[in-house]
């Protein structure tokens, strides 16, 4: 049985890798085709190709488009999002409800938050130092022309996330994937309550939630193993095909700086935390978590990647189910290192474009706001760039040039958001392993296999 799981996991990893390479090649080929057709006066032909394959059919003016790649990609992501709330609620409730010793549960929660905060602090420190150095060198003093002001985005106090933790209505907590934090609170409250009542008085509820969780896992395994490789190809091809070269040229410094930082933290930061914090082989970690990172990159959604993260952490790395089902869903909602890095660099970039002065103290405020805003960022594609506006409002970067720079970020940020998601999901797995190792709930033989 174990060999079958390992073989199927290896086969899925190979398929995902092939899909990644094919998606990148096809995406760049379509992007070059787009540039060639537009430059040669055949923009009508590209529009036909775009309408047939890549067009967002929900956009205004796309009533006659087919958008085949868009439809396939959205169906896949929605199939994963469909079970986010029931999976998070049942897995956390059962995990907490199964811990009879409340002191043990409190210890696990404390350790989880410690590793989340440590990785976030290191990520923000790296982003702050590099961002301020780049700003001081004048590399973010870009001239942005020909862009319309950003519209449809409103700022709000990042502390609102605290108010939204406890829902005023139980239906709102289960009615939207954007209310995952409320579902986490209800799951924790339910698990604690079941602990107080004991197994005999909550046997029916435990069995019901266990069966719901089993159904969710079967559904997700089917979606991931059967459709994920093809969906990864479709999502990547469309992402790169819809961005012309002219849209990738502006803010090259922002893109390069952010991508380098994200790769450094992904390939150096997290393996170092695993090596020092859990005293495990970091190269084994990189090899086994690569599948999750690629999946997160292709879907640009931490929520959509959660099922695969749980599967890899438990089956490939030897993390106990009770730890993985508590740490990973919680990390999906509040631990977003990649989002925090991107938002710090983006805010500093916008400050440079808009002519604002930036002091080290203002940078600290930006980092704190980025931490709060990343906690409140929905685990869905594109959410990080939208939440970025709350940080701009918090530090007062809202003049016309700032809004123009912000609209540029929205235009070019999709590939960066994909890499950001890879960091977010790998960061959750890193904390999960460190917590499991400290609790003696990590099968090191399975990890090193």
C-alpha positions as CSV (number, residue, x, y, z in Angstrom):
1,X,0.0,0.0,0.0
2,X,2.8,2.4,1.0
3,X,4.7,1.6,-2.2
4,X,1.6,2.3,-4.3
5,X,1.2,5.7,-2.6
6,X,4.9,6.6,-3.2
7,X,4.7,5.5,-6.8
8,X,1.5,7.4,-7.5
9,X,3.0,10.5,-5.8
10,X,6.2,10.2,-7.9
11,X,4.1,9.8,-11.1
12,X,2.0,12.9,-10.2
13,X,5.2,14.9,-9.6
14,X,6.5,13.9,-13.0
15,X,3.3,14.8,-14.7
16,X,3.2,18.2,-12.9
17,X,6.8,18.9,-13.9
18,X,6.0,18.1,-17.5
19,X,2.9,20.2,-17.4
20,X,4.9,23.1,-15.9
21,X,7.5,23.0,-18.7
22,X,4.9,22.6,-21.5
23,X,2.8,25.4,-20.0
24,X,5.7,27.8,-19.9
25,X,6.8,26.9,-23.5
26,X,3.3,27.2,-24.9
27,X,2.7,30.4,-23.0
28,X,5.8,32.1,-24.3
29,X,5.1,30.8,-27.8
30,X,1.6,32.4,-27.7
31,X,3.1,35.6,-26.2
32,X,5.5,35.9,-29.1
33,X,2.8,35.1,-31.6
34,X,0.7,37.9,-30.1
35,X,3.5,40.4,-30.4
36,X,4.3,39.3,-34.0
37,X,0.7,39.5,-35.1
38,X,0.1,42.9,-33.4
39,X,3.3,44.3,-34.9
40,X,2.4,43.1,-38.4
41,X,-1.1,44.6,-38.4
42,X,-2.8,41.3,-37.8
43,X,-4.3,42.2,-34.4
44,X,-7.7,41.0,-35.6
45,X,-6.3,37.5,-36.0
46,X,-4.8,37.6,-32.5
47,X,-8.2,38.8,-31.1
48,X,-9.8,35.8,-32.7
49,X,-7.3,33.4,-31.2
50,X,-7.6,35.2,-27.8
51,X,-11.4,35.0,-27.9
52,X,-11.3,31.3,-28.8
53,X,-8.7,30.3,-26.1
54,X,-7.8,32.8,-23.5
55,X,-10.5,35.5,-23.1
56,X,-12.1,36.0,-19.7
57,X,-15.7,35.3,-20.7
58,X,-17.1,37.2,-17.7
59,X,-15.5,40.4,-18.8
60,X,-17.5,43.2,-20.4
61,X,-17.6,42.9,-24.2
62,X,-16.7,39.1,-24.1
63,X,-20.3,37.9,-24.8
64,X,-19.3,36.1,-28.0
65,X,-15.9,34.7,-26.8
66,X,-15.3,31.0,-26.1
67,X,-12.4,31.3,-23.7
68,X,-11.7,27.5,-23.7
69,X,-8.5,27.8,-21.6
70,X,-10.2,30.3,-19.2
71,X,-13.2,28.0,-18.7
72,X,-11.1,24.9,-18.1
73,X,-8.8,26.7,-15.6
74,X,-11.7,28.2,-13.7
75,X,-13.6,24.9,-13.5
76,X,-10.6,23.3,-12.0
77,X,-10.0,26.0,-9.4
78,X,-13.7,26.1,-8.5
79,X,-13.7,22.3,-8.0
80,X,-10.9,22.8,-5.4
81,X,-12.5,25.9,-3.8
82,X,-15.8,24.0,-3.5
83,X,-14.6,22.0,-0.5
84,X,-12.4,24.6,1.2
85,X,-14.9,25.5,4.0
86,X,-16.0,21.9,4.8
87,X,-12.4,20.7,4.8
88,X,-11.1,23.5,7.0
89,X,-13.9,23.2,9.4
90,X,-14.0,19.4,9.8
91,X,-10.2,18.9,9.8
92,X,-9.5,21.6,12.4
93,X,-12.5,20.6,14.6
94,X,-11.5,16.9,14.5
95,X,-7.8,17.7,15.1
96,X,-8.6,19.8,18.2
97,X,-11.4,17.5,19.4
98,X,-9.0,14.5,19.3
99,X,-6.5,16.2,21.6
100,X,-7.7,15.1,25.0
101,X,-5.0,17.0,26.8
102,X,-5.8,20.7,26.5
103,X,-2.3,21.7,27.6
104,X,-0.9,19.7,24.6
105,X,-3.3,21.6,22.3
106,X,-2.3,24.9,23.7
107,X,1.3,24.0,23.3
108,X,0.8,23.0,19.6
109,X,-1.0,26.3,18.9
110,X,1.7,28.3,20.6
111,X,4.4,26.6,18.6
112,X,2.5,27.0,15.4
113,X,2.1,30.8,15.9
114,X,5.8,31.0,16.9
115,X,7.0,29.5,13.6
116,X,4.5,31.5,11.6
117,X,5.7,34.8,13.2
118,X,9.4,33.8,12.9
119,X,9.2,33.1,9.2
120,X,7.1,36.3,8.7
121,X,9.6,38.4,10.6
122,X,12.5,37.0,8.5
123,X,10.6,37.6,5.3
124,X,9.7,41.2,6.2
125,X,13.2,41.9,7.4
126,X,14.6,40.7,4.1
127,X,12.0,42.7,2.1
128,X,12.5,45.8,4.2
129,X,16.3,45.9,3.9
130,X,16.4,45.2,0.2
131,X,13.4,47.5,-0.6
132,X,14.9,50.4,1.3
133,X,18.3,49.9,-0.3
134,X,16.8,49.8,-3.7
135,X,14.7,52.9,-2.9
136,X,17.7,54.8,-1.6
137,X,19.6,54.0,-4.8
138,X,16.9,55.7,-6.8
139,X,16.0,52.6,-8.8
140,X,12.3,52.9,-8.1
141,X,12.1,56.5,-9.4
142,X,10.2,55.3,-12.5
143,X,8.3,57.6,-14.9
144,X,4.9,56.1,-15.5
145,X,2.9,57.5,-18.4
146,X,-0.3,56.5,-20.3
147,X,-1.9,54.7,-17.5
148,X,-5.5,55.3,-16.3
149,X,-6.1,55.7,-12.6
150,X,-6.9,52.5,-10.6
151,X,-10.6,52.1,-10.1
152,X,-12.8,49.7,-8.2
153,X,-10.4,49.3,-5.2
154,X,-11.1,50.8,-1.8
155,X,-8.9,50.9,1.2
156,X,-9.9,49.9,4.7
157,X,-8.2,49.6,8.1
158,X,-6.2,46.3,8.1
159,X,-7.2,45.8,11.7
160,X,-10.7,45.0,10.4
161,X,-9.4,41.5,10.0
162,X,-9.6,41.2,13.8
163,X,-13.3,42.1,13.8
164,X,-14.0,39.6,11.1
165,X,-12.5,36.7,13.1
166,X,-15.7,36.1,15.0
167,X,-18.8,36.1,12.7
168,X,-22.0,37.7,13.7
169,X,-23.9,35.0,11.8
170,X,-22.9,31.4,11.4
171,X,-24.2,31.4,7.8
172,X,-21.7,34.1,6.8
173,X,-18.8,32.0,8.1
174,X,-19.8,29.1,5.8
175,X,-21.2,31.1,2.9
176,X,-18.0,32.5,1.4
177,X,-14.4,31.3,0.9
178,X,-13.4,34.8,1.9
179,X,-14.6,34.1,5.4
180,X,-12.1,31.2,6.0
181,X,-10.8,33.0,9.1
182,X,-14.3,32.9,10.7
183,X,-14.5,29.2,9.8
184,X,-11.2,28.6,11.6
185,X,-12.5,30.3,14.7
186,X,-15.7,28.2,14.6
187,X,-13.7,25.1,14.0
188,X,-11.5,25.8,17.0
189,X,-14.5,26.7,19.2
190,X,-16.3,23.5,18.1
191,X,-13.2,21.3,18.8
192,X,-12.7,22.8,22.2
193,X,-16.4,22.3,23.0
194,X,-16.2,18.7,22.0
195,X,-13.2,18.3,24.2
196,X,-15.2,19.6,27.2
197,X,-18.2,17.4,26.5
198,X,-16.1,14.3,25.9
199,X,-16.3,11.6,23.3
200,X,-19.4,9.8,24.6
201,X,-21.6,13.0,24.3
202,X,-20.2,14.0,20.9
203,X,-19.8,10.6,19.2
204,X,-22.4,11.3,16.5
205,X,-21.0,14.7,15.7
206,X,-17.4,13.4,15.5
207,X,-18.5,10.5,13.2
208,X,-20.5,12.9,11.0
209,X,-17.5,15.3,10.6
210,X,-15.1,12.4,10.1
211,X,-17.3,11.0,7.3
212,X,-17.7,14.5,5.6
213,X,-13.9,14.9,5.8
214,X,-13.4,11.5,4.2
215,X,-15.7,12.4,1.3
216,X,-13.9,15.6,0.8
217,X,-10.5,13.9,0.7
218,X,-11.7,11.3,-1.9
219,X,-13.1,14.1,-4.1
220,X,-10.0,16.2,-3.8
221,X,-7.7,13.2,-4.5
222,X,-9.7,12.5,-7.7
223,X,-9.5,16.1,-8.9
224,X,-5.8,16.5,-8.1
225,X,-4.6,13.2,-9.5
226,X,-6.8,13.1,-12.6
227,X,-7.1,16.7,-13.7
228,X,-4.3,18.7,-12.0
229,X,-1.5,18.1,-14.6
230,X,-3.7,19.2,-17.5
231,X,-5.1,22.2,-15.5
232,X,-1.6,23.3,-14.7
233,X,-0.7,23.4,-18.4
234,X,-3.9,25.3,-19.2
235,X,-3.5,27.9,-16.4
236,X,0.2,28.6,-17.2
237,X,-0.3,28.8,-20.9
238,X,-3.1,31.4,-20.5
239,X,-1.3,33.4,-17.9
240,X,1.7,34.1,-20.1
241,X,-0.2,34.3,-23.3
242,X,-2.4,37.2,-22.2
243,X,0.6,39.4,-21.3
244,X,2.2,41.3,-24.1
245,X,5.8,42.3,-24.0
246,X,4.9,46.0,-23.6
247,X,3.1,45.2,-20.4
248,X,6.2,43.4,-19.0
249,X,8.7,46.2,-19.8
250,X,7.6,48.9,-17.3
251,X,8.6,48.4,-13.7
252,X,11.3,45.9,-14.6
253,X,13.2,46.8,-11.4
254,X,10.2,46.0,-9.3
255,X,9.6,42.7,-11.0
256,X,13.3,41.6,-10.9
257,X,13.7,42.7,-7.2
258,X,10.6,41.0,-6.1
259,X,11.2,37.7,-8.0
260,X,14.8,37.5,-6.7
261,X,13.7,38.1,-3.1
262,X,11.0,35.5,-3.4
263,X,13.3,32.9,-4.9
264,X,16.0,33.6,-2.2
265,X,13.5,33.1,0.6
266,X,11.9,30.0,-1.1
267,X,15.2,28.2,-1.9
268,X,17.4,29.5,1.0
269,X,15.1,30.8,3.8
270,X,12.7,27.9,4.2
271,X,15.3,25.1,3.9
272,X,17.4,26.9,6.5
273,X,14.5,27.1,8.9
274,X,13.9,23.3,8.4
275,X,17.6,22.6,8.9
276,X,18.0,24.7,12.0
277,X,14.5,24.5,13.5
278,X,13.8,20.8,12.8
279,X,17.3,19.5,12.3
280,X,16.3,17.8,9.1
281,X,18.0,17.5,5.7
282,X,17.0,20.7,3.8
283,X,17.6,19.2,0.4
284,X,15.1,16.4,1.1
285,X,12.6,19.1,2.0
286,X,13.2,21.0,-1.2
287,X,12.8,17.8,-3.3
288,X,9.6,16.7,-1.7
289,X,8.0,20.2,-1.4
290,X,8.7,21.1,-5.0
291,X,5.4,19.5,-6.2
292,X,3.4,21.7,-3.8
293,X,5.4,24.8,-4.9
294,X,4.7,24.1,-8.6
295,X,1.0,23.5,-7.9
296,X,0.7,26.7,-5.9
297,X,2.6,28.6,-8.7
298,X,0.2,27.3,-11.4
299,X,-3.1,27.9,-9.5
300,X,-2.0,31.1,-7.6
301,X,-4.3,30.0,-4.8
302,X,-3.2,28.8,-1.3
303,X,-6.7,27.5,-0.8
304,X,-6.6,25.4,-4.0
305,X,-3.2,24.0,-3.0
306,X,-4.2,23.1,0.6
307,X,-5.3,19.5,-0.3
308,X,-2.0,18.7,-2.0
309,X,-0.1,20.3,0.9
310,X,-1.8,18.1,3.4
311,X,-1.2,15.0,1.2
312,X,2.5,15.7,0.7
313,X,3.2,16.6,4.4
314,X,1.5,13.5,5.7
315,X,2.3,10.9,3.1
316,X,5.7,12.0,1.8
317,X,7.2,13.9,4.8
318,X,5.8,11.8,7.7
319,X,3.9,14.6,9.5
320,X,1.2,13.2,11.8
321,X,-2.4,13.9,10.6
322,X,-3.3,15.7,13.8
323,X,-0.6,18.3,13.2
324,X,-1.0,18.7,9.4
325,X,-4.8,19.2,9.7
326,X,-4.3,21.9,12.3
327,X,-1.3,23.8,11.1
328,X,-1.8,23.8,7.3
329,X,-5.4,25.2,7.2
330,X,-4.5,27.8,9.8
331,X,-1.4,28.7,7.8
332,X,-3.5,29.1,4.7
333,X,-5.4,31.9,6.4
334,X,-2.8,33.8,8.5
335,X,0.7,32.8,7.3
336,X,1.5,34.5,4.0
337,X,5.2,35.3,3.8
338,X,5.3,35.7,0.1
339,X,2.3,38.1,0.1
340,X,4.1,40.2,2.8
341,X,7.3,40.4,0.8
342,X,5.5,41.4,-2.4
343,X,3.4,44.0,-0.6
344,X,6.5,45.7,1.1
345,X,8.4,45.9,-2.2
346,X,5.3,47.1,-4.1
347,X,4.6,49.8,-1.6
348,X,8.2,51.0,-1.7
349,X,8.1,50.9,-5.5
350,X,4.9,53.0,-5.5
351,X,6.5,55.5,-3.0
352,X,9.4,55.9,-5.4
353,X,7.2,56.4,-8.4
354,X,4.9,58.9,-6.6
355,X,7.8,61.0,-5.2
356,X,7.3,60.2,-1.5
357,X,10.1,60.3,1.0
358,X,10.6,57.1,2.9
359,X,12.2,56.9,6.3
360,X,13.2,53.7,8.2
361,X,10.3,54.3,10.6
362,X,7.8,54.5,7.8
363,X,9.3,51.3,6.5
364,X,8.6,49.6,9.8
365,X,5.0,50.8,9.6
366,X,4.7,49.5,6.1
367,X,6.0,46.1,7.3
368,X,3.5,45.9,10.1
369,X,0.7,46.8,7.8
370,X,1.9,44.2,5.3
371,X,1.8,41.6,8.1
372,X,-1.7,42.5,9.1
373,X,-2.9,42.8,5.5
374,X,-1.4,39.5,4.6
375,X,-3.3,37.9,7.4
376,X,-6.5,39.2,6.0
377,X,-5.7,38.3,2.4
378,X,-8.1,35.7,1.0
379,X,-6.3,32.6,-0.3
380,X,-7.4,33.2,-3.8
381,X,-5.7,34.3,-7.1
382,X,-5.0,38.1,-7.3
383,X,-6.1,38.9,-3.8
384,X,-2.7,40.2,-2.7
385,X,-2.5,43.0,-5.1
386,X,-6.0,44.2,-4.3
387,X,-5.3,44.1,-0.5
388,X,-2.2,46.2,-1.3
389,X,-4.4,49.2,-1.5
390,X,-5.1,49.0,2.3
391,X,-1.4,49.4,3.0
392,X,-1.2,52.4,0.6
393,X,-4.1,54.0,2.4
394,X,-2.6,53.3,5.8
395,X,0.7,55.1,5.0
396,X,-1.0,57.9,2.9
397,X,0.4,57.0,-0.5
398,X,-2.7,58.0,-2.4
399,X,-1.8,60.9,-4.7
400,X,-2.4,60.6,-8.5
401,X,1.0,59.2,-9.2
402,X,0.6,56.6,-6.5
403,X,-2.7,55.5,-8.0
404,X,-1.0,55.3,-11.4
405,X,1.8,53.2,-10.0
406,X,-0.7,51.0,-8.2
407,X,-2.6,50.4,-11.5
408,X,0.7,49.3,-13.1
409,X,1.2,46.8,-10.2
410,X,-2.3,45.4,-10.9
411,X,-1.4,45.1,-14.6
412,X,1.9,43.2,-14.2
413,X,1.5,41.4,-10.9
414,X,-0.1,38.2,-12.0
415,X,3.2,36.2,-12.6
416,X,4.6,37.5,-9.3
417,X,1.4,36.5,-7.5
418,X,1.9,33.0,-8.8
419,X,5.4,32.9,-7.2
420,X,4.1,34.5,-4.1
421,X,1.6,31.6,-3.6
422,X,4.5,29.1,-3.9
423,X,6.1,30.8,-0.9
424,X,2.9,31.0,1.1
425,X,2.2,27.2,0.8
426,X,5.9,26.2,1.3
427,X,6.0,28.4,4.4
428,X,3.0,26.6,5.8
429,X,4.6,23.3,5.2
430,X,7.9,24.5,6.8
431,X,6.1,25.5,10.1
432,X,4.1,22.2,10.0
433,X,7.3,20.1,9.9
434,X,9.0,22.2,12.7
435,X,5.9,21.8,14.9
436,X,5.6,18.1,14.2
437,X,9.3,17.5,14.9
438,X,9.1,19.3,18.2
439,X,6.1,17.3,19.3
440,X,7.6,14.0,18.3
441,X,4.9,13.5,15.7
442,X,7.2,13.3,12.6
443,X,8.1,10.0,11.0
444,X,11.7,10.7,10.1
445,X,12.1,7.4,8.2
446,X,9.3,8.5,5.9
447,X,10.7,12.0,5.6
448,X,14.2,10.6,4.6
449,X,12.8,7.9,2.3
